[in-house]
Amino acid sequence: MCYGTDGWQLFTERNPPTFFVAVLTDINSERHYCACFTFWEAVESAQGEEEEESSSPIQPAQLFAPKSLVLVSRLDHADVFRNSLGLIYTIYVDGLSVSLENVIGNLLTCTIPITGGAQRTISLGAGDRQVIQTPINDSLPVSSCSVALLFQQLGITNVLYLFCAALTEHKILFLSSSYQRLTDACRALLALMFPLKYSFTYVPILPAQLLEVLSTPTPFIIGVHSIFQSETQELLDVVIADLDGGTVNVPECVHISLLPEPLLQQTREALSMVLDPELEVADLAFPPSTVSASSLKMQDKEIRAVFLRLFAQLLQGYRWCLHIIRIHPEPVIRFHKAAFLGQRGLTEDDFLTKVLEGMAFAGFVTERGAPYRSIDLFDELVAYEVKRMRAEEGNKQKILRHIKELAEKLYKNENPYPAVTMHKVQKPTEGCHLRLHQKPFPRLDEGTVQWIIDQATAKLQTAPPAVKAEKKCMVPSGPPIGMSAILERNGNALANSARRLEVVRNCISYVFENKMLEAKKLFPAVLRAMKGRAARHCLTQELNLHVQQNRAVLDHQQFDFVIRMMNCCLQDCTAMDEHGIAAALLPLVTAFCRKLSPGITQFAYSCVQEHVVWTNIQFWEAMFYCDVQNHIRALYLDNNEENHTDELDPLMVCFAKQNKPPSSLVLAPTLIR
């Protein structure tokens, strides 16, 4: 137990030193890492608790009080914190002839290299040597072994529940008797969420005095020592993960939406291949003699590679659904959620819908939506590896090979110089904490420490400033999502045959050629075909061609046929308009018309007003932004470029006016300055 987390108290025996790292978040959402090294000192009766009676069988000299060395930093280097605080303790407990003020002054003034795979050797002046490495790309989380340990503690199924709960903004509480395991578990869960970033309350170690925070109505990821487990039993809307017992408790009133199939099953199988490779050969008559899991550090990266592949499959093609809003002084990028869900046939999927509506994904769009920025492993995976993952589905050996390739990249990013063995940090004598006559930790001379800090600050002022080199480039969009990539909940793609599309085209041609008898013969087949998405897109394209040919003024029979087809086309559209049918029809219903009498014209929009999509404010907002963007695109793109973008993806062309590729999906990088 440590002073500051569950209260200050005396012990009847001297415990070995402990170490853990807590995380604090300031008002600007910046995280501060607090390394706590705790040891115990004997106290005299004057230092004991006032309520101790003289008749107590425990004498004052046999009481021990905790004392903590705390190092607060904006940088996350847990091993450096452990070694540095441990060295200070070693100097104190073993009585080394080294000035504590010099060591602490050097610790507070040592220069840490900026990110980019740099390394630096530091010494605190006690014959020590430490090598600090920074990741090559700081956008990728550093997990060490925490992810692998989390799976060891809870198992595949439980961690997947926590993963889905975090993405869908549920409250998550970790319990353990180890403070460091609480921190590692919270860190691991955040690493699994990459490329999304958690934006709610994040407190890996919650002090006892703040347990009332668990009743907050907002989502959180919090760790609490297991001695307070009884005080968490009344939490009815919190998912509780017991790291020591290996269990995850989901209250009855909490529903956790899981990954859509087949991604859920594919993720389970991939994790099983990484964590339990012997399972694949368990039934073989002659199993190979050498089948073993990777080392813990590499297994950690392999697990993260599985989740990186998962996000690439979930978010593939997301850049084609980014929408630029230019009515503000600075362009704002928004995500066309309806189009994204519609392309996958997942408009009714609870999990993906909640993820896209969450704060983490909003931050993802803000951070990664820009077309010109630094890119990382996720960007490369979405842009260049989606086709490979699709081709390797069902082939476990190829999937495992890809996982190991990604794991190597993650490991190299975290350990740019894996062969470094230059660490030299003196450790205390074994059993030194049991010494009977140990002097108290000395009071430091603040003046000496401040003088060392001032000297180092003066040197830094004359040194050239460290500059972080950022390699920016155009972000590759990756392949657009075609029909083959659509994931339907029932596993079947609703696609119309070429013959049905031909029937739609012929019927429309007969209508505009005034061959009403032939049109009537085909009309029932056209109405049946309208159940399919491709036929509805075909209808909007064919009608648009006739508008461009100035054939929008119809006679009564033609008008009735067109209105019936439009209503049939719209009746299966949801309020989201996930397939862009209503967006494509909107310019058409204001174009087609008929003459009722001299001076009186009836437009098509007056006959298609009963559909739910017209009541959706988000639909009209998106259409306004899209119309603005179309006019801006016209200033930059000539007709040849327009025609070229028309060929990008047949599923997208219905989103913009006049059936041109939607501005929200083209995201032409040259348009953003």
NUVEXGU-469251 format. One record per residue (C-alpha): residue in one letter; x, y, z. Coordinates in steps of 0.25 Angstrom, whole numbers, plus 5000, padded with zeros to 4 digits. Example, Ala and Ser with C-alpha at 12.3 -4.5 7.8 and 13.67 -1.06 7.14 Angstrom:
2
A504949825031;S505549965029;
//
This chain:
673
M500050005000;C500550144997;Y500350275003;G499550364994;T498650254987;D497950184999;G498350275011;W499550285020;Q499750175030;L500750105039;F501249965038;T501849865048;E502849815038;R503749875027;N503249835013;P504149835001;P504149954992;T503049964982;F502950044969;F501750084959;V501450194950;A500150274951;V499550364940;L498950494943;T498150584932;D498250734933;I497150834929;N497750834915;S497650684913;E499150664914;R499550544922;H500650544933;Y501350424937;C501550404952;A502550304956;C502450264970;F503550184977;T503150154992;F504050095003;W503850085018;E504550155030;A504550125044;V503850235052;E503950275067;S502750295076;A502750445074;Q502550415059;G501450305061;E500050325062;E499550405073;E498450305077;E499550195080;E499450155094;S500750135103;S500149995107;S500149945093;P500949815091;I501549885078;Q502649975082;P502850105075;A504150065069;Q503549945062;L502650035054;F502950065039;A502450185031;P502350195016;K503150295009;S503050324994;L504050374983;V503150434972;L503550474959;V502550554950;S502850564935;R502150594922;L502950474915;D502550334917;H503850254920;A503450164931;D504850084931;V505650214932;F504750254944;R504950124951;N506450124949;S506650264953;L505750264966;G506350124969;L507750184968;I507450294977;Y506850194987;T508150104985;I509050224989;Y508250255001;V508050115006;D509450065003;G510150195008;L510850214995;S511850334994;V511050404984;S510350534986;L508750514985;E508650664981;N509550644969;V508850514965;I507450584966;G507950714959;N508550634947;L507150554946;L506350684946;T507250744935;C507550624926;T507250644911;I506250544905;P506350524890;I505150564882;T504350464874;G504850404861;G505650284866;A506750354873;Q507550304885;R508350374896;T509250324907;I509050394920;S509750384934;L509250434947;G510650444952;A510650314961;G511450224951;D510150194944;R509850184929;Q508450184923;V508050184908;I506750254905;Q506150224891;T504950294885;P503950224875;I504150254861;N502750304859;D502150364872;S500650344866;L500850194869;P500550154883;V501750094892;S501249974899;S502449894903;C501849764908;S500549824914;V499549764902;A500149624903;L499949634919;L498549674918;F498149554909;Q498949464919;Q498049524930;L496749524924;G496749434911;I496249464897;T494749474899;N494849564911;V495849664905;L494949664892;Y493749704901;L494549814907;F495049864894;C493649874888;A493149944901;A494250044900;L493950074886;T492450084889;E492750184900;H492350094912;K492950114926;I494050014929;L494749984943;F495949904945;L496249834959;S497549784963;S498449774976;S499549824967;Y499649974964;Q500549944952;R499649844946;L498549944947;T499350044939;D499849944929;A498449894926;C497850034924;R499050064915;A498849924907;L497349964905;L497750094899;A498850034890;L497749934884;M496850054880;F497950114871;P497750184862;L496550244870;K496950314883;Y496150314896;S495650444900;F494850424912;T495250414927;Y496550324928;V497050294942;P497850174943;I498050184958;L496850254965;P497250294979;A496250254991;Q495850394993;L495250404979;L494450274978;E493150354976;V493650384962;L493150244959;S491750304959;T492050404948;P491050394936;T492150404926;P492950284920;F494250254927;I495450154928;I495850154942;G496750064951;V496450034966;H497149954976;S496449824979;I496349854994;F495249944990;Q494449844982;S493349834992;E493049984989;T492949954974;Q491849854975;E490649954975;L491150014961;L490049964952;D490550024939;V492049994940;V492749884933;I493749824943;A494949744939;D495649674951;L497149654946;D497449564957;G496249474956;G496249474941;T494749514940;V493949624933;N492649654939;V491549724930;P490349774938;E488949724933;C488549864929;V489849884920;H489749844906;I491149834899;S491049834884;L492049744878;L492849744864;P492049704852;E492249574846;P493049514840;L494049614846;L493849564860;Q494049424857;Q495249454848;T495849534860;R495649424869;E496349324860;A497549424858;L497749444873;S497649294875;M498749274865;V499649374872;L499349334886;D499249184885;P499949134872;E499848994877;L498348994875;E498548984860;V499348854861;A498648794873;D497848694864;L498948654855;A499448514855;F500848554854;P500948694859;P502248774857;S503248764868;T503548914869;V502248994871;S502349114881;A501849254883;S502749374881;S503449444892;L502549534901;K502949664894;M502749614880;Q501449544884;D501049684889;K501249744875;E500649624868;I499349644876;R499349794872;A499549754858;V498349674858;F497549794863;L498249884853;R497749794842;L496349794848;F496249944848;A496849944834;Q495649854830;L494649934838;L495050074832;Q495550034818;G495150144808;Y494850244819;R495550354812;W494550344801;C493450384810;L494150504816;H493350634813;I494050774812;I493150884817;R493651024812;I492651114817;H493551144829;P494851234829;E495651104830;P495150974823;V494550874832;I494550724829;R493350644832;F493050494830;H491850444822;K491450334832;A490250294824;A491050264811;F492050194819;L491050094825;G490250084813;Q491450034805;R491649924814;G490149884816;L490349914831;T489350024833;E488649944844;D489949894851;D489949954865;F491449944867;L491950014855;T490850124856;K491250154871;V492750154867;L492450254856;E491650344865;G492650344877;M493650444881;A494850354878;F494450354863;A494150504863;G495550524867;F496050424857;V495350504846;T495950634851;E497350584852;R497450494840;G496450554830;A497450654825;P498050614811;Y499450664814;R500050614827;S501050514832;I500650374830;D500850244839;L500650094838;F499150104838;D499050204827;E499950104818;L499149984822;V497850044818;A498450104805;Y499249984800;E498849854808;V497349844807;K497349764794;R498449674800;M497549644813;R496349624804;A497149524796;E497649444808;E496349424815;G496249284819;N497749254817;K498249244832;Q499749234828;K499649354819;I498949434830;L499949394841;R501049434831;H500449574830;I500249584845;K501649554847;E502149664837;L501249764843;A501849724857;E503249744852;K502949884848;L502249914861;Y503449854869;K504449934861;N503650064863;E503750044878;N505149984878;P505950054867;Y507249994873;P506849864879;A508349814881;V508649924891;T509249864904;M509849984910;H509050004922;K509750004935;V508950044948;Q509450004961;K508349934970;P508249924985;T508849804993;E507849694994;G507049695007;C507549835010;H506149885013;L506149785026;R507349855032;L507049895047;H507850025048;Q507550095035;K507650245036;P506450325031;F506450385017;P507250515018;R506650645015;L507150705002;D507850835000;E506850904991;G507951014988;T508950914982;V507850854974;Q507350984968;W508851024965;I509050904957;I507750934949;D508151074947;Q509451034941;A508850934932;T507751034927;A508851134924;K509551034915;L508250994908;Q508051144905;T509251144896;A509051014890;P508251004876;P506850974878;A506450824875;V505550824863;K504550704860;A504650674845;E503250634840;K503150574826;K501850614821;C501250564808;M499950544801;V499150434809;P498750324800;S497250294799;G497350154796;P496450074787;P494950114788;I493950014793;G493349934782;M492249834782;S493149724785;A493549784798;I492149804804;L491849734816;E490449694818;R489949644831;N489349524825;G490549494816;N489849524803;A490049644794;L488749694788;A489249714774;N488349724761;S488749654749;A489149724736;R487849684730;R487049754741;L487849884739;E487549864724;V486049854727;V486149984735;R486850054723;N485950004713;C484650044721;I485250184723;S485550204708;Y484150154704;V483550254713;F484350374707;E484050324693;N482550314696;K482550164694;M481550154706;L481050014702;E482449954703;A482750034715;K481549974722;K481949834719;L483349854725;F482849944737;P482549824747;A483849774745;V484449904747;L483749924760;R484249784765;A485649824761;M485549954769;K485749864782;G487249854778;R488249964780;A488849964766;A487549974759;R487250104767;H488550164764;C488350124749;L486950194750;T487650324755;Q488650324744;E487750294733;L486750404737;N487950504739;L488350474724;H487050524720;V487050644728;Q488450684722;Q487750664708;N486750774712;R485550664712;A485050704726;V483750754722;L482850634721;D481350604716;H480450544726;Q480650394724;Q482150414724;F482050494737;D481250394743;F482250284740;V483450364745;I482750394758;R482350254760;M483850204758;M484350314767;N483350284778;C483750134777;C485250174777;L485050254790;Q484150164798;D485250074802;C486150184806;T486450214821;A486550344827;M488050334826;D488050324811;E489250224812;H489250194797;G489050334792;I487850314785;A487050434790;A488250514788;A488350474774;L486850494772;L486850634778;P487250714766;L486350624757;V485050654765;T485350804763;A485550784748;F484450684743;C483150754741;R481850764733;K480950874728;L479550864735;S478950984728;P479551114722;G480451184733;I480351064743;T481450964744;Q481550844753;F482850794757;A483250654762;Y483550694776;S482150724779;C481850574777;V482950514785;Q482850584798;E482350474807;H483750404809;V484450404822;V485750444817;W485250584814;T485050604829;N486450574832;I487250704836;Q488550644834;F488150604820;W487850754816;E489150794823;A489950694815;M489350734802;F489650884804;Y491050854807;C491150764795;D490550874786;V491550974791;Q492650884789;N492250854775;H492250994771;I493651014777;R494150884769;A493650944756;L494651064759;Y495850964759;L495450844750;D495250854735;N494250754728;N495350654726;E495650644740;E494250634744;N494050524734;H495250454740;T494650454754;D493350404749;E494050264747;L494550254761;D493450174767;P492050144762;L491450144776;M491850284778;V491350364766;C489950384772;F490350474783;A490650604776;K489750684767;Q489650644752;N490150504756;K491650554757;P492550484767;P492150544781;S493050654785;S493050594799;L493650464794;V494650514783;L495450604794;A496350644782;P497550674790;T497950794781;L496650864786;I497150874800;R498250984803;
//
